[in-house]
Amino acid sequence: LLLCRTFILFNLALLERTQVKNSIIRSKTAPFTLVVTLMFKTDETLNQFQTDFKPLGEYVNAHETGTLNYVAMRSDKNPLMVTILERYEDKEKAFLEVHRSSELFLTFRPKLSAMIEAGLVTISGESFYDL
């Protein structure tokens, strides 16, 4: 009975480690999503953001093959709220290596950072892996 119980506990521990390991492996290769919400202080700042974002969005959707979806959406309830939905085949290659190093992203990001630093927009967001 003791031997049987030890065997069961050992196998449960092994199964748990395998599930955790598989979860980590799966998450590294699973689609990766960012949901970013921006709250603009003025219409002028929102308009500037749209002008700055448009070439980036067009480039990403046309040329970044690891990007599954890249879209900015304006709220139907709050005209100064924009949500950006970014979906990538994976985090490491499509998002970190390709997207974040693209020339248009590197041009756009300082413009958005300047808006944030000037208090013209607040930003929040979350990132997700598919289940």
Order of alpha helices (4+ residues) and beta strands (2+ residues): alpha-beta-alpha-beta-beta-alpha-beta
